[in-house]
Amino acid sequence: MASRLGLPLGDDGALATADDPEAAYDALIGVEADQDLVAVLHTSMGPLSCILYRRAAPVTVANFVGLARGTLPWIDPRSGGIGEGSLYAETTFHRVIPEFMIQGGDPLGDGTGGPGYRFPDEISAGLSFDRPGVLAMANSGPHTNGSQFFITEAPVSSLNGLHTIFGQCDQEAVAVVAEIARTQTRGDRPLEPVRLEQVEIRAVPKGPGGG
């Protein structure tokens, strides 16, 4: 089999995922140990800037970065073929609930799509849903992470231990999250699509309390 940098298949013919060491390395290539990672989610309602916790949730961050950059292979659920480029580009926030959260990262845009694989939770005892702006993985139960994520608008202690937290968004982002959460909806789905245009990944000098 070709390497992960060539065909997106491992030696066993399976799709490489971020919990594979080579795939994780590829996803974070160019990032130094003394740097923090920041994701800027460019939405149709404004940017969301979030620091990523790559030390507390290394697999989850490698997955998010790889799917954002298009360096991690994924299966397009519409065609069944290998996805082209970033999974997140030109997707939508398909579920928004005021005083709770906004959810996105589904290539189908209806809450049923993903990258064609699942990977384990990374629950950290030192991280909790104790504030607005927490960036975490959506799931359908333990160890069912894929590409969907959510950002909280308020503290939600009932989610502690159930979802992998892998980042924290800044105050300006929380204001945008609140605006997105209050768009007109039917069944928690925005009537006017809120687009995630792209996810930009930046490596920045490590700061206090960084990821």
WOBEL-V828997 format. One record per run of one state. SS is the DSSP state (H for helix, E for strand, C for the rest). FROM is the first residue (numbers start at 1). TO is the last residue. If there is no record, write none. Layout:
BEGIN
SS:FROM:TO, SS:FROM:TO
END
This chain:
BEGIN
C:1:8, E:9:9, C:10:14, E:15:15, C:16:20, H:21:27, C:28:34, E:35:43, C:44:45, E:46:52, C:53:57, H:58:69, C:70:74, E:75:75, C:76:81, E:82:82, C:83:90, E:91:92, C:93:94, E:95:97, C:98:100, E:101:104, C:105:118, E:119:119, C:120:133, E:134:137, C:138:144, E:145:145, C:146:148, E:149:152, C:153:156, H:157:159, C:160:164, E:165:169, C:170:170, H:171:181, C:182:184, E:185:186, C:187:188, E:189:190, C:191:194, E:195:205, C:206:211
END
